[in-house]
């Protein structure tokens, strides 16, 4: 991670020339390669439209890049690039969100690739911003989860545990771990705290579901 890099080999956030990425390997084997979404690989000192671009997706074996060059970004006004060019597709488009826009561009890319060379294998690396902060789902997705977490984390923990047993996700003999003393129980919180934490859970769940929906469109 560039922001935590040191001067030691292997920890300086720079991929050396003698180390190939999966993009490079597949490209050299005839694949069309593309990268959508999060790129937290380019060192901060190379994040410039003037280059060099050897540590950008294009320098890592990817023919096409549509995404953000950082660990996190706003999904409403992202630090967004198409190949090496910074773009601003949200301007004058109320409600625009990168989660949907990224899926749209990936679908466009695959359709064009299929039209031009249907026999060519392809590798599409897809890394949405979710669920890293900031949590920016649309209002319609947040509304789907309104009130879903009002019962609190203790009750939900018991409910989820029982569901996992019923579905066979975990063995029937599994025992729920004791509640850690370091974490407050839901009933010990004030009404204001409960409202805040329930809202945070709604937004997080909405972000997961929204992203999952858009990934489904791409697939």
PyMOL commands that set and color helices and strands:
alter all, ss='L'
color gray80, all
select helices_A, chain A and resi 2-4+22-27+44-46+57-60+98-116+139-143+153-167+186-188+191-218
alter helices_A, ss='H'
color red, helices_A
select strands_A, chain A and resi 32-38+64-68+80-82+85-87+122-127
alter strands_A, ss='S'
color yellow, strands_A
deselect
rebuild
show_as cartoon
